[in-house]
Amino acid sequence: MIRLMLTLTPVVCVCSGLALGRLFDIYLDFKDVLRSRAEHGSKGFTEVFSKLIIVSTFGFYLYFFVQHCTWATSTAYSSPSVVLASRAHDGSQNIIDDYREAYYWLRMNTPEDSKVMAWWDYGYQIGGMADRTTFVDNNTWNNTHIATVGKAMSVSEEKSEVIMRQLGVDYVLVIFGGLLGYSGDDLNKFLWMVRIAEGIWPDDVNEKTFFTQRGEYRVDDLAAQELDNKN
């Protein structure tokens, strides 16, 4: 799935560039319009004006898109931090320092040769801040390794224990943000664990079983039975 997304992204970009190039080729060609204006007067002017409106509109959206992407990138990546902030329902601010504290705890309280199993999102942070070995990291070149961790996260405890013992896992890092309303926790990423694992082991993991009869992904008391069994 990850490789497919990485492959299709440049394809989409190239197709978009070809489409825009073709659009501008059509609407920036004024030869026929000027010839029509010479023959029909005001009708030619109307066609020129219409083409300029279309080109200007697309030009504005492209300029606005570049500005938005530049702003979003500078905001998200200019000052990266594992210390996050969120807002409660009453508007008060919550500081989420769980990542730093977890990595510090691992560094100070576990043997140096400990192996930590966590979703690939936290791999580089575990290696850099906790100085511990992790099975998958942000270098997503090995889809099977990621699928193995996803399978361990999504099957029953008995089957998961077998996988972890085979891997020699010492600690498992799971992020839960329900109390603070943090939307980037592992519950929100869980379906990706299931999908990637299903891509390698479709007989052991089935994404459909984690949805309710109405096709909803829920983590409350109305959750699917398969998901409820993981609690």
Secondary structure, 3 states (H helix, E strand, C coil): CHHHHHHHHHHHHHHHHHHHHHHHHHHCCCHHHHHHHHHHCHHHHHHHHHHHHHHHHHHHHHHHHHHHHHHHHHHHHCCCCCCEEEECCCCCEEEECHHHHHHHHHHHHCCCCCEEECCHHHHHHHHHHHCCEECCCCCCCCHHHHHHHHHHHHCCHHHHHHHHHHHCCCEECCCCCCCCCCCCCHHHHHHHHHHHHHHHCCCCCCHHHHCCCCCCCCCCCCCCHHHHCCC
